[in-house]
Amino acid sequence: MLICWCCKKNFTLKDRRKNDGHCPHCQIELDLETYLERFIERVELVKDAEAYLDSFITDIEQSMHNCPECDDTEELDKIVELDEAKVSLTKLREYTKNF
């Protein structure tokens, strides 16, 4: 499913093909190369975000094990941060599963 850059309505490649390369809703010409370029940019951004979150989670886990002088509040803050990062990473991976 794609979204028309002009009218913002959904269409399929089959819809586009039936309409001679145009949006079935607003009849604007749809250049698939532009969609492909945008998709590739989004995939790269998602990969970067996933790598950042993986690294961030590893850093937090290591700091939790290497901080015997941390008090309970600091430890709890790290646990909350770690949980939030893991949730974000899970959501990101779920989102990209269809890529």
N, C-alpha and C positions, 0 to 999 in steps of 0.2 A: 504494500500500500504506500502510495506517495501522496504528497500534498502539493497542490498547485501554488506556485509562488505568487500568483496574482489574486485569485479568489479564496485561497486557503482551504479549499475543499479537497477531500480525499478522492483519489482516482487510482486505478490499477493500470499496469502496462497494457492490458487488454483493452481497457477503456480508451487509452491514448491511441492505440493502434486502430481501433474502430473509428476514431475521429481524425484520422490522417495526421497524427502527431500533435493534435491540439487537445486542450482540456475539454472534457465532455460537459463541463458546467459553464465556463466563460469563453470558450473557444480561442483562448490565447495559445500561441505555439509553445510547446514544451520541449526544451532542449535537454535530452537525457545526459549529455556530457556534463552540464552544470550540476545536475543532481548527483552524478557520480563523484565529481570533485568535492562537493559538499559532504557527501557520505564519507569519503576517504579522510577528509579533515576531521570529521566527528569521530571516526574510529581512532585516529591518531591521538586526539584529545582524551578519549576514554582510556586508551592504553597508557598514556602518561599519568592520568589520574589513578589508575589501578596500580601502577608501579609506585607512585607516591604513597598511596595508602598502605601497600605491602611494606614499604620501607618504614613508614611511620609506626605501624603496628610492631614491627621487629624492634625498632628503637625503644618504644614504650616497654615492651616485654623485657628487653635487656636492662633498661634502667630500673625496673621493678626488682630484678634479681640482684642488681649491683648497688643497691642503696640501703644498706643496713641502718644508716642513721636517719632515714626518712621516718617522720612521725605518721600516725594513723591518718591524719587529714591528707597529707601528701600522697600516701598510698591509695586512699580512697579516690582522690582526684585522678590518679593514674589509671585506676580500674575503670572509672567512668569514661575517661578519654579513650581507653582501649576498647571498651564496649561500643562506644559511638563510632569509632573507626571501623570496627569489625562489621557493624550494621551497615555503614556506608559502603564498605567493600562488597558485602553480600548483595545489597541493592544494585550496585554498579554491575556486578557480574550477572545478576538476574536480567538487568536491562540489556546487557550486551549479548546475552545468550542467543538472541535471534539474529545477530550480525553474522 
